[in-house]
Amino acid sequence: MAWDGFWSSCCLCLQRIYGCNCRKNRRGKLKGTKGTQCECIWVLLLLLVFFFTLIWMLITLTLGNDMHNFNEEVFRFAGIWLDWSVVFLTVAAVLLTYCGILMLLSFCLVLCGLPIQLHWCHKVLFLLSAIVIILLCVGLSLKWREEWQTAYIYMQATLPFLHIGAVIGVSALAWVLAGYYWRTKTGVLKYLILTVYIILLGALYPLPVYITSPCVLKSSDLPPKPGLIGHRGAPMLAPENTLMSFNKTVASGIKVFETDVAISQDGVPFLMHDSKLLRTTNVREIFQEQSQYNSTNFTWANLQKLDAGSWYLEKDPFKTVSVLTPQDQEEVRRQKIPALQEVLKEAEKNNISIIFDLYVPPEDHPYNDSYIDITLETIFNSSIRPELILWLPDEQREEVIARAPGFRQIFGPLKQENYTLEAVNMPYNLSLEKIRSYRQKNISVNLYVVNEPWLFSYVWCAGATSVTSNACHLLKNIQRPQWVLDPQYYVIIWIVVDAISLAHVIWAFIIQRTCSKRKEYQDAETVLLMKIGNSI
């Protein structure tokens, strides 16, 4: 009796949370109908929304590699600095938790043979969740489409684990499906659901045939660890594109410094990534009326009046200010916009290679036609050795090759025709086939911007020669990819997991069939006893 009372209370609690039909009849039984086809469709919709919410959570996790770029873009557009990764993760976690709880409740009710009547409030909320996920996916497709490629790369990078997890999840679903299938006597819906489930299993089991992971390889075939290039220096340890950032790069043992070069109004090449000075300087305080101007519209003397470090302590773009010593923080406050000449001098002294994007000045700029010449003259007038210059700009490349044959020519994704390639600088979403094609031709491949260990492990297994990163001080400590799996072992694991899953699904249907028949027998016996009792 105590157990019956406890079970009845648990069932009542489940129904109170999930639906509104939770009253008891005179016999103390839970009142309500078995799930109608309409309610079953709601459960299927709930499962579908949970699935897409789970996918969105995985996508949100992959966004971490590029979230700093997103934060920068939002600042340029709206003037607001915020770590949007926290917002995205919070939204995804709340939606996933809510949909997950509802889904588990519905499954428990189905397994227990209880009424499944979703409250209208839950219906509205989970439909709103679906709308939010759809809007987020549409926004991602319209404004940040390349992140879908990142999600695919993440799938490749973690394929064995995602596959095993998906097989376990879909196999566990067999208990719920089997319970519904055997308890439902009529209706087309149960046959439709079973057909879809079989098709899903048929597509899931051979999934590794269609998606390959570069980390499924023998340890002896693992390529050398990619070299590291400091993206704007060491921006997690110092303000980007400053001498302090350069020095932190050197201190980390990194041999290549990546930066961005613009030309001032009076013809001085200087380091600056953004077209405007708002994000990384105090231009709004010093030159309030000119704060919206392009950085190239300022003279070098005026650029030197700006503070290029304090913003870093205020915005804390990588959440790393707390690890800086008081001496480091004081040095941050002293940072100014550096001239290219200063950086070249430090690079020569420390034997550091320089690679940079060279921005074309606006059309009305006095050096719009001669910015290449000015940059070359600045390099020639420095003491840096030509082989330390990794020349990336495509404009007037033939002239640059003729005037500076000692420069190492690095080619981007746009103009590679009619040149003998030695090295390319490409985004990290370059296809696995393309990376290996370049390497087979003995062409060095640098990929940008790689910050996360999982992505670094992926490009390592893919065969990248080097990566440009904000997190060189972290990636340098990685001695091996996060995982490498021998293909033979992977095939064995794959077959065993699929075989166990198939056996589990069949077993679930057999057990649920047995339980269903036993319940039918008990119900029939109960009805018979009630009739006998009524007749007496």
C-alpha positions in Angstrom: 0.0 0.0 0.0 2.8 2.4 0.9 4.5 1.7 -2.5 1.2 2.3 -4.3 0.7 5.6 -2.5 4.3 6.7 -3.3 3.9 5.7 -7.0 0.6 7.5 -7.3 2.1 10.6 -5.8 5.0 10.5 -8.2 2.7 10.1 -11.2 0.5 12.9 -9.9 3.6 15.1 -9.6 4.7 14.3 -13.1 1.3 15.2 -14.5 1.1 18.4 -12.4 4.4 19.6 -14.0 3.7 18.4 -17.5 0.0 19.0 -17.9 -3.2 20.3 -16.3 -5.3 17.0 -16.1 -4.1 15.9 -12.6 -7.3 15.3 -10.7 -8.2 11.9 -9.2 -11.4 10.0 -9.6 -13.3 8.4 -6.8 -11.2 5.3 -6.8 -8.0 7.3 -6.3 -6.7 6.7 -9.8 -5.3 9.5 -11.9 -8.0 10.9 -14.2 -7.3 11.6 -17.8 -7.2 10.1 -21.3 -4.4 8.2 -22.9 -2.5 10.5 -25.2 -4.5 11.4 -28.3 -2.8 11.5 -31.6 -2.8 15.3 -31.3 -1.0 15.1 -28.0 1.5 12.6 -29.5 2.2 15.1 -32.2 3.0 17.7 -29.6 5.5 15.2 -28.0 7.1 14.7 -31.4 7.4 18.5 -31.9 8.9 18.8 -28.5 11.5 16.1 -29.4 12.3 18.0 -32.6 12.7 21.3 -30.8 14.9 19.7 -28.2 17.1 18.2 -31.0 17.5 21.6 -32.7 18.2 23.3 -29.4 20.9 20.7 -28.7 22.4 21.5 -32.1 22.3 25.2 -31.4 24.1 24.6 -28.1 26.9 22.8 -29.9 27.0 25.6 -32.5 27.2 28.1 -29.6 30.2 26.2 -28.2 32.0 26.4 -31.5 31.4 30.1 -31.7 33.9 30.6 -28.9 36.8 30.5 -31.4 35.5 33.6 -33.3 33.5 35.4 -30.6 36.1 38.1 -30.2 35.6 39.0 -33.8 31.8 39.1 -33.2 32.3 41.4 -30.2 34.4 43.7 -32.3 31.8 43.9 -35.1 29.0 44.7 -32.7 31.2 47.5 -31.2 31.8 49.0 -34.6 28.1 48.8 -35.5 26.5 49.8 -32.2 29.4 51.2 -30.1 28.6 48.7 -27.3 31.3 46.4 -25.9 29.9 43.2 -24.4 31.1 39.6 -24.2 28.3 38.1 -26.3 29.5 34.6 -25.7 27.9 34.8 -22.2 24.6 35.9 -23.7 24.6 33.2 -26.4 25.6 30.4 -23.9 23.0 31.5 -21.3 20.2 31.6 -23.9 21.2 28.2 -25.3 21.5 26.7 -21.8 18.1 27.9 -20.7 16.3 26.8 -23.8 18.0 23.4 -23.8 17.3 22.8 -20.1 13.6 23.7 -20.4 13.0 21.6 -23.5 15.1 18.8 -22.1 13.0 18.7 -18.9 9.7 18.7 -20.8 11.0 16.0 -23.1 12.0 13.8 -20.2 8.7 14.3 -18.5 6.8 13.3 -21.6 8.9 10.2 -22.0 8.3 9.2 -18.4 4.6 9.6 -18.8 4.7 7.5 -22.0 6.8 4.8 -20.3 4.4 4.7 -17.3 1.3 4.5 -19.6 0.0 7.8 -18.1 -2.0 10.5 -19.9 0.2 12.9 -22.0 -1.6 16.2 -22.0 0.8 19.1 -22.4 -0.4 22.3 -20.7 -1.1 25.2 -23.0 1.4 27.3 -21.2 4.2 24.8 -22.0 3.0 24.6 -25.6 3.3 28.4 -25.9 6.7 28.5 -24.2 8.3 25.7 -26.2 6.9 27.1 -29.5 8.5 30.4 -28.5 11.8 28.5 -27.9 11.5 27.1 -31.4 11.0 30.6 -32.8 14.0 31.9 -30.9 16.2 29.0 -32.3 14.9 29.6 -35.8 15.6 33.4 -35.6 19.1 32.7 -34.2 19.8 30.3 -37.1 18.5 32.7 -39.7 20.6 35.5 -38.2 23.7 33.3 -38.2 23.0 32.4 -41.9 22.6 36.1 -42.9 25.3 37.8 -40.9 27.9 35.1 -40.0 27.4 32.4 -42.5 31.0 31.0 -42.2 30.2 29.8 -38.7 28.2 27.0 -40.3 31.5 25.8 -41.7 33.0 26.0 -38.2 30.1 23.8 -36.9 30.9 21.3 -39.7 34.6 21.3 -38.7 33.6 20.8 -35.1 31.5 17.8 -36.2 34.6 16.4 -38.1 36.9 17.1 -35.2 34.7 15.2 -32.7 33.0 12.8 -35.0 33.6 9.5 -33.1 32.3 11.0 -29.9 29.3 12.7 -31.5 28.5 9.5 -33.3 28.6 7.3 -30.2 26.6 9.9 -28.2 24.0 10.1 -31.0 23.7 6.3 -31.2 23.3 6.0 -27.4 20.6 8.7 -27.4 18.6 7.3 -30.3 18.9 3.8 -28.8 17.6 4.9 -25.5 14.6 6.5 -27.4 13.6 2.9 -28.4 12.1 2.3 -24.9 9.7 5.2 -25.3 8.9 4.4 -28.9 8.3 0.7 -28.2 6.1 1.5 -25.2 4.0 3.9 -27.3 3.9 1.5 -30.3 2.7 -1.6 -28.4 0.1 0.3 -26.2 -1.4 2.1 -29.2 -3.9 -0.3 -30.9 -4.9 1.7 -33.9 -3.8 4.7 -35.9 -1.4 5.4 -38.7 0.8 7.7 -36.6 2.5 4.8 -34.7 3.5 3.2 -38.0 4.8 6.5 -39.4 6.8 7.1 -36.2 8.3 3.6 -36.4 9.2 4.1 -40.0 10.9 7.4 -39.3 12.8 5.8 -36.4 14.1 3.0 -38.6 15.2 5.4 -41.3 17.0 7.5 -38.6 18.9 4.4 -37.4 19.7 3.4 -40.9 21.2 6.9 -41.5 23.0 7.1 -38.2 24.8 3.8 -38.1 26.9 4.3 -41.3 27.5 8.1 -40.6 31.3 7.8 -40.3 31.3 6.6 -43.9 30.1 10.1 -45.1 31.9 12.3 -42.6 35.6 11.7 -42.0 37.7 13.1 -39.2 41.4 14.0 -39.8 42.3 12.8 -36.3 41.4 9.2 -37.2 44.9 8.3 -38.2 47.9 6.3 -37.0 50.1 8.0 -34.5 53.0 7.4 -36.9 51.2 9.4 -39.6 50.6 12.4 -37.3 52.0 15.6 -39.0 54.4 17.9 -37.2 52.9 20.4 -34.7 51.9 23.6 -36.5 54.0 26.7 -35.8 52.4 29.6 -34.1 52.0 33.2 -35.3 50.9 35.9 -32.8 47.7 37.5 -34.1 48.2 41.2 -33.4 50.9 40.0 -31.0 49.7 38.5 -27.8 46.2 40.2 -27.4 45.3 38.0 -24.4 48.3 39.3 -22.5 48.6 42.9 -23.7 46.7 45.5 -25.9 46.7 44.4 -29.5 49.2 45.9 -32.0 51.3 47.5 -29.4 55.0 47.2 -28.5 53.9 45.5 -25.2 52.0 42.9 -27.3 55.0 42.4 -29.5 57.2 41.9 -26.4 54.8 39.4 -24.9 54.9 37.5 -28.2 58.7 37.3 -27.9 58.5 36.3 -24.3 56.2 33.4 -25.2 58.8 32.0 -27.7 56.7 32.8 -30.8 58.8 33.6 -33.8 56.2 35.4 -36.1 54.3 38.6 -35.3 51.1 39.3 -37.3 49.8 42.8 -37.4 47.9 45.4 -39.5 49.5 48.5 -41.1 47.9 51.8 -42.1 49.4 55.1 -43.4 48.9 58.3 -41.5 47.9 61.6 -43.1 51.6 62.6 -43.3 52.9 59.3 -44.6 54.0 57.4 -41.5 53.1 53.6 -41.5 51.6 52.7 -38.1 49.9 49.7 -36.5 46.1 49.7 -36.3 43.5 47.1 -37.1 40.3 49.0 -37.1 39.5 51.7 -39.7 38.5 54.0 -36.7 40.3 54.6 -33.4 37.3 54.3 -31.1 37.7 50.7 -29.9 41.4 50.7 -29.0 42.2 54.3 -28.1 40.8 57.3 -26.1 40.3 59.3 -29.3 36.8 60.3 -28.1 38.4 62.1 -25.2 41.3 63.8 -27.0 39.7 64.5 -30.4 36.0 64.4 -29.7 34.9 66.1 -32.9 37.2 63.9 -35.1 36.5 60.7 -33.2 34.6 59.2 -36.1 37.3 59.9 -38.6 39.3 57.2 -40.4 42.5 56.5 -38.5 44.5 57.5 -41.7 43.1 61.0 -41.5 45.2 61.7 -38.4 48.8 62.9 -38.5 51.4 60.9 -36.8 51.9 63.7 -34.2 48.2 63.5 -33.3 48.2 59.7 -33.2 51.0 59.8 -30.7 48.8 61.8 -28.3 46.4 58.9 -27.9 46.4 56.3 -25.2 46.4 52.8 -26.8 46.3 50.8 -23.6 43.8 51.8 -21.0 40.9 50.5 -23.1 42.3 47.0 -22.6 41.9 47.3 -18.8 38.4 48.7 -19.1 37.0 46.3 -21.6 39.0 43.2 -20.6 38.3 41.7 -24.1 39.6 38.2 -23.3 38.8 38.2 -19.6 42.6 37.9 -18.8 43.3 41.2 -17.1 43.0 39.5 -13.7 46.2 37.5 -14.5 48.3 40.6 -15.2 50.6 41.8 -12.5 50.4 45.3 -11.2 53.6 46.1 -13.2 52.0 44.7 -16.4 48.9 46.8 -15.8 50.9 49.9 -15.4 52.8 49.1 -18.6 49.4 48.7 -20.4 48.5 52.2 -19.4 51.7 53.6 -21.0 51.1 52.0 -24.4 51.0 54.2 -27.5 50.2 53.5 -31.2 53.5 52.2 -32.5 55.0 53.1 -35.9 56.0 50.3 -38.2 59.6 51.5 -38.0 59.6 50.8 -34.2 58.3 47.3 -34.6 60.8 46.5 -37.4 63.6 47.5 -35.2 62.4 45.3 -32.4 61.8 42.4 -34.8 65.4 42.6 -36.1 66.8 42.7 -32.6 64.8 39.6 -31.5 65.0 37.7 -34.8 61.2 37.8 -35.2 59.4 37.6 -38.6 56.7 40.1 -39.5 53.6 39.4 -41.5 51.0 42.2 -42.0 47.8 43.3 -43.7 48.4 46.6 -45.5 45.3 48.8 -45.6 44.6 50.9 -48.7 44.1 54.6 -47.7 40.9 56.3 -48.7 40.7 57.8 -52.2 41.2 61.4 -50.9 44.2 60.4 -48.9 47.5 62.1 -50.1 49.2 58.7 -50.2 46.4 56.7 -51.8 48.6 55.9 -54.8 51.9 55.5 -53.1 51.2 53.6 -49.9 53.1 50.5 -51.2 56.1 52.6 -51.9 56.0 54.3 -48.5 55.8 50.9 -46.8 58.7 49.5 -48.8 60.8 52.5 -48.1 60.1 52.2 -44.4 61.2 48.5 -44.5 64.3 49.3 -46.6 65.3 52.2 -44.2 65.2 49.8 -41.2 67.9 47.3 -40.4 65.6 44.3 -40.7 66.8 41.4 -42.8 64.6 40.8 -45.9 63.9 37.2 -45.1 62.1 38.3 -41.9 59.4 40.0 -44.0 56.5 37.8 -44.9 54.8 39.9 -47.6 51.1 39.3 -47.7 49.4 42.2 -49.7 48.4 41.3 -53.2 48.5 44.8 -54.6 51.5 45.5 -56.9 53.0 42.1 -55.9 55.1 42.0 -59.1 56.7 45.3 -58.3 57.4 44.2 -54.7 59.0 41.0 -55.9 61.2 43.0 -58.3 62.3 45.6 -55.7 62.6 43.2 -52.7 63.4 39.7 -53.9 64.4 38.7 -50.4 60.9 39.0 -49.0 59.1 35.7 -48.5 55.9 35.9 -50.5 52.7 34.7 -48.8 49.5 34.4 -50.8 46.0 34.8 -49.6 42.8 33.2 -50.9 42.2 35.7 -53.7 45.2 35.9 -56.1 47.2 32.8 -56.5 47.3 32.5 -60.3 50.5 32.9 -62.3 52.7 32.5 -59.2 54.8 29.7 -57.9 53.4 29.2 -54.5 55.6 28.6 -51.5 53.2 29.5 -48.7 49.5 30.4 -48.4 47.6 32.3 -45.7 44.0 31.0 -45.5 41.0 31.0 -43.1 40.9 28.0 -40.9 37.7 26.7 -42.6 39.7 25.7 -45.6 38.6 22.3 -46.6 40.5 19.2 -45.4 41.0 18.2 -49.0 42.5 21.6 -49.9 44.9 21.6 -47.0 46.2 18.2 -47.9 46.4 19.2 -51.6 48.6 22.2 -50.7 50.8 20.1 -48.5 51.3 17.4 -51.2 52.6 20.1 -53.4 55.0 21.1 -50.6 53.2 24.5 -50.1 53.2 25.8 -46.5 49.7 26.4 -45.2 49.0 29.0 -42.5 45.4 29.1 -41.1 43.8 32.0 -39.2 42.5 32.6 -36.6 42.8 29.5 -34.4 42.2 30.0 -30.7 40.5 26.9 -29.3 42.5 23.7 -28.4 39.9 21.5 -30.3 40.4 23.5 -33.5 44.2 23.5 -33.1 44.1 19.8 -32.7 41.9 19.5 -35.9 44.3 21.6 -38.1 47.3 19.8 -36.6 45.8 16.4 -37.7 44.8 18.0 -41.0 48.5 18.9 -41.7 48.6 22.7 -41.4 52.1 24.1 -41.3 51.2 27.0 -38.9 48.3 28.9 -37.4 47.7 32.5 -36.5 46.3 32.7 -33.0 45.3 35.0 -30.2 46.2 32.3 -27.7 49.8 31.4 -28.7 50.8 31.3 -25.0 48.3 28.5 -24.4 48.6 26.5 -27.7 52.4 26.3 -27.3 51.9 24.0 -24.3 49.9 21.5 -26.3 52.2 18.6 -27.0 49.7 16.4 -28.8 46.2 16.7 -30.4 43.4 16.3 -27.9 42.8 12.8 -29.4 44.2 10.6 -32.2 42.5 7.3 -32.9 43.9 4.4 -35.0 41.6 3.7 -38.0 41.5 0.0 -37.3 40.5 0.6 -33.6 37.9 3.1 -34.8 36.3 0.6 -37.2 36.1 -1.9 -34.4 34.5 0.6 -32.0 32.1 1.8 -34.6 30.9 -1.8 -35.5 30.6 -2.8 -31.8 28.7 0.3 -30.9 26.3 -0.1 -33.8 25.8 -3.8 -33.1 25.1 -3.2 -29.3 22.7 -0.4 -30.3 20.8 -2.6 -32.7 20.6 -5.4 -30.1 19.4 -2.9 -27.5 16.7 -1.5 -29.8 15.4 -5.0 -30.5 15.5 -5.9 -26.8 13.6 -2.8 -25.9 10.8 -3.7 -28.3 10.7 -7.3 -27.0 10.6 -6.2 -23.3 8.0 -3.5 -24.0 5.9 -6.0 -25.9 6.0 -8.4 -22.9 5.1 -5.7 -20.5 2.3 -4.5 -22.7 0.8 -8.0 -22.9 1.1 -8.5 -19.2 -0.6 -5.2 -18.5 -3.4 -6.1 -21.0 -3.9 -9.4 -19.1 -3.9 -7.6 -15.7 -6.4 -5.0 -17.0 -8.6 -7.7 -18.4 -8.5 -9.6 -15.1 -9.3 -6.5 -13.2 -12.3 -5.8 -15.4 -13.5 -9.4 -15.0 -13.3 -9.1 -11.2 -15.2 -5.8 -11.2 -17.9 -7.4 -13.3 -18.1 -10.4 -10.9 -18.2 -8.0 -7.9 -21.0 -5.9 -9.5 -23.1 -9.0 -10.3 -22.9 -10.2 -6.6 
